[in-house]
Amino acid sequence: MTKIMNKMIIKHINDAIDNNSLLIFVGAGVSANSKLPSWDELIEEFKSEMNIQGTDYLKIAQYYFDSVGQQKYLQKILDIFQEHVNAQPNEIHDEIFRIKPRHIITTNYDSLLEQKMNSSLDKYEIIKKDSDIPYSQSDHYLIKMHGDLIEKNMVLKEDDYLDYETNFYMISTLIKSIIMNNTILFIGYSLGDSTFNSIFRLIQKGFSDNAKKAYFFTVNKQDSAKVQYFKNKGIEVFTSETNKKINKEEFGNYTVQFLKQLNSDNKGLPSTSKQLWNNIKFLDNLYFVDPDSIVTFSNLKDEVFYFLSSLSWENNSETKFSVSDNITLTNFLNDKTGFINFFDFKSDDNFSYNQNPFLQSGYNLYNEHKYSEAKIRFRELANEAFDKKDYWNYLVAEFNINHIVLSFFESKEIPESKSGLNNLTQAIDALIINGDNQTQKIALYFRDEIQSFRFVYRKLFKINDLLDELRNERNNYMNGGNSANNNLEYAKQEFGLLINFVELNCITIYQYKEFQQVVHRFFECLLTAIGNANYGSSQNNDLIRTSSIINNLSLDDVKNIVPHLKKESIRTLLENYGLSKISIANDAKNYLLEKISKLSSKIDKNHFRGDKTELARYVGFLFFIKIDNINDLLPVLDNYPMDRNNFEDFQQLLIMSIKNIDSMKEESTDEVLTIVTDQINNIIDNGFLDFHKRNFELYSLLIAKTVNLKKKSYVFHSELLEEKFCFIDNNSNKIDRIHKYKEFLVNFYNFLDNTLKKYVDNILCKYDTLDDDSFNYSFANDLIISKINFFPEHKFKVLEQEVKKINDKPKEFYIYPDPRKNAISDIYAMIQQSYFTLEEVKEKLDLESIRGVFPEVDWTIFGDYSDQTITNFMKSRNFSNVQKYFGDTDEKRKKLNEWVIKQALDDNVRFENSK
């Protein structure tokens, strides 16, 4: 009779596991299996110290507390557990997390359950005190209802039990609420101990005709009257299937044996393709399914071998059943999964998946960064799906509403939900409780995979592991080792499956850091392989090979990765692998340039903030790829919309254009000069001067190089500048407004047309007549050094101001840029262009005070050709530059060459094999 009853109980508990409605209460007996003190042993410590007798454990604990006070009472408990600080989770803990109950409630104070949880994929929200509950966002709780050692809020003495619902009001309310909709299983308790009976008193109010069953597992046979008593109260007590008396030391083994019968891996093992389809057909609601999910829900996990999109029987020689004759199943496998082979079924290799047509309109708005409109559309779709009882699309649409992040300026008002439920968790719970079997499976899958972001975390864990493998492989390769593996292919497959799952099922998670972390990890996988290719090209040992090598990023890589990469992260990752630029395939480069062009024109029309962010990421990625032809860059530079904040993007585009200037054809020079002219005018006309003036030097350099290539002159004119300069020239009290145009004048004065030059010259001549208080010496210095105007009336005052900065006592705090260094640099430049003679400077300045600051000064003014001066040169210049500008005599060239020879002899210079 016991065996039959136990089988029925195990079936009921397994049904609860299937419906994700099992709640496990974990008692001290579970921790005792890890050698932690049991309830009896804990109280015995009190009894021994106080030399008292008795069996009422609550009163003994209370007596000890009243006798010694709270501090010593708490310290006593902590000391008892401190002796077991190295205790580890045991096999019972393993089985609990294998079963995956919906909730776990424990009366134990220790952290063994938390330790086990941290080592598993399944996460529970830990509730130790009332204040944890308002911050909880999970639907899987691990509730420490009797407190925690770290929190020092243990429930042990009589007053703790009597006042429990007052002291732990929110926890007791939470427990009462979750017992109503979950099947309860007690393990690790004794029917006679105070702990269980306090729980029993707390929850029995929740038992009613509608409440689910509660089961109490105990190892040894119990008194029949006591069993019947609890049965009448709604708790089914059952024991192990042995008739012998079991010792306390064996309790753990028997508990493990019982738990192994729950959620057994062989439960629901299909023996036909029809049974297999019944296990997974609820997934047909999706438009793409990760093969991992199919393996999991098929209940074939230990029977099969899954490798790179192929599934076979673990023992290849044994075919359990055929699937190729099941048309419904094979259509599903072919149309909605990434399987190439599934037992005896082979896909048609034409992976052309369909995106969810019902949700597509809302998802398109999301991808167009029309987030407010997307939210409204998804609510309309959610209401439509709810009316049709299309619960998968209803849940996804509601999820998307909750996970689209609006900007501050976007409207946040959306239509009301027809379901009448306040949040997504309530909707899922309602479907689990009230839905039919297929609806329950859909809701459970959605809750555990989508709402929890587990589908993202699973990929993150897998790709992280593969990245570690790839890093180890790279280290092995660089140290002369070989390797053969599929790590890179695994990473590509896992990332591709995630992209398909998100895109085809229309799930809006691209704004979330969890998804972006997956992208960054996968990108690093690819960089590892590119780094291997670069390393391999620099060494000649054909015997050294490694598996993970690619020469460039593919079109799919660029499409899937670039929209989610931050420019700062790209730079850091490339530096980690010794890369400055990476190659991409030609079709990928064309796609990137075309995408930038489309987004640029789109922003000109609608100015969506999300479009700007996406465009900035595409352009930011462009900076790190190898571009060999300036003609590829010109359309980007021409069409990229300028605003106050993207001066750094233009800076990079200008630098790339300058570096590739030699690839420019003569017929493109007019185009370049037109683009530059338009952009300078744009900066002036639209009030961007304060932001983009830092790029004027690059614009000037691009003009100079283009003009040199074109071998024609270039003249710049601006109607607005002519108007502004005319105003300044004719209003002597506004003459200082010329300060605003310092960077413009320094970089473009030589390109100005005669009208603008005349106005500038007039203004600067008048500026030289200003008194010292109105005269800006910093402004004047830059124009003097640029040979625009020499301000003769203020010449020696300029020198005095610079000398004063050099002689000023250094500040106690660092200033950037350093005023003293700036002054030395300015005086040196003015000497070099003969604005000041060396003798004029010597009259005002002790030259020794500027020795050793700049190698240029030491070399030129002091004639210091020492090795140290040349070494200092090398900190900011390359050798050819130093030789060109500072090796203007035989003696100087000799000193420079001698330094190079010394560096080579000291092994500070290495020469690469040119083969």
ABEGO torsion letter per residue (X at the ends): XAAAAAAAAAAAAAAAAAAGABBBBBBAAAAAAAGBBBAAAAAAAAAAAAGBBEABAAAAAAAAAAAAEAAAAAAAAAAAAAAAAABBBBAAAAAAAAAGBABBBBABABAAAAAAAAABABBBBBBABAAAAAABABABBBBBAAEBAAAGABBABAAAAAAAAAABAAAAAAAAAAAAABBBBBBGBBAABAAAAAAAAAAAAABBAABBBBBBBBABBBBAAAAAAAAAAGBBBBBBABABBBBAAAAAAAAAAAAAABGBAABGBBABAAAAAAAAAAAAABABBBAAAAAAAAGAAAABBBBGGBBBBABAABBABBAAABAAAAAAAAAABABABBEABBBAGBBBBBBBAAAAAAAAAAAAGBAAAAAAAAAAAAAAAAAAGBAAAAAAAAAAAAABBBBAABBABBBBBAAGBABAAAAAAAAAAABBAAAAAAAAAAAAAAAAGAAAAAAAAAAAAAAAAAAAAAAAAAAGBBBBBAAAAAAAAAAAAAAAAAAAAGBBAAABAAAAAAAAAAAAAAAAAAAAAAAAAABABAABBBABBBABBBAAAAAAAAAABBAAAAAAAAAAAGBABBBBBAAAAAAAAAAAAAAAAAAAAAGBAAAAAAAAAAAAAAAABBBABAAAAAAAAAABBBBAAAAAAAAAAAAAAAAAAAABBAAAAAAAAAAAAAAAAAAAAAGAAAAAAAAAAAAAAAAAAAAAAAGBBBBBBBAAAAAAAAAAAABAAAAAAAAAAAAAAAAAAAABBAAAAAAAAAAAAAAAABBAAABBAAAAAAAAAAGABAGAAAAAAAAAAAAAAAABBBBABBBOBBAAAAAAAAAAAAAAAGABBAAAAAAABBAAAABGABAAAAAAAAGBABAAAAAAAAAABBAAAAAAAABABAAAAAAAAAAAAAAAAAGABBBBBAX
